[in-house]
């Protein structure tokens, strides 16, 4: 009777994950988010508070989307 280790069984069921996502798309999306943060920092004092908060939230969503869609696979 052969003994199957739990790590081997789980690895076979899930399959290997790719080590990398899409690095070019990830870099592009993060560069766009960084540019947006820079623009927000420069124009932030003259913006209305709801618009500034909405812009910051949109940039956070962009970073999260970049991580989910094209980021490194852990």
C-alpha positions in Angstrom: 0.0 0.0 0.0 1.4 3.4 -1.0 1.3 6.3 1.3 0.3 9.7 -0.2 1.5 12.7 1.6 -1.1 15.5 2.0 1.2 18.0 0.3 1.4 15.9 -2.8 -2.3 15.3 -3.0 -3.1 19.0 -2.6 -0.5 20.0 -5.2 -2.0 17.6 -7.7 -5.6 18.9 -7.2 -4.8 22.6 -7.5 -2.1 22.4 -10.1 1.0 24.6 -10.2 0.5 28.4 -10.1 2.5 30.5 -12.5 5.2 32.3 -10.7 4.5 35.7 -12.4 1.5 37.6 -13.6 1.7 40.1 -16.4 4.7 42.3 -15.4 4.3 44.8 -18.2 0.6 45.5 -17.6 1.2 45.5 -13.8 4.0 48.1 -14.2 1.9 50.2 -16.6 -1.1 50.3 -14.2 1.1 51.1 -11.2 2.7 53.9 -13.2 -0.7 55.3 -14.1 -1.7 55.1 -10.4 1.6 56.9 -9.3 1.0 59.6 -11.9 -2.5 60.0 -10.5 -1.2 60.3 -7.0 1.3 62.9 -8.1 -1.5 64.9 -9.8 -3.7 64.5 -6.7 -1.0 65.8 -4.4 -0.3 68.9 -6.6 -4.0 69.8 -7.2 -5.4 68.4 -4.0 -5.5 71.6 -2.0 -7.6 73.3 -4.7 -10.1 70.4 -5.1 -13.3 70.1 -3.2 -13.1 67.5 -0.5 -15.6 65.0 -2.0 -13.7 65.1 -5.3 -10.3 64.6 -3.7 -11.7 61.6 -1.7 -13.3 60.1 -4.8 -10.0 60.5 -6.7 -8.0 58.9 -4.0 -10.5 56.0 -3.8 -10.3 55.6 -7.6 -6.6 55.4 -7.4 -6.8 52.8 -4.6 -9.2 50.7 -6.8 -6.8 51.0 -9.7 -3.9 49.6 -7.6 -6.1 46.8 -6.3 -7.2 46.0 -9.8 -3.6 46.0 -11.0 -2.7 43.5 -8.3 -5.6 41.2 -9.0 -5.5 41.2 -12.7 -1.8 41.4 -13.5 0.2 41.2 -10.2 2.5 38.5 -9.0 0.9 35.2 -8.1 1.6 34.2 -4.6 
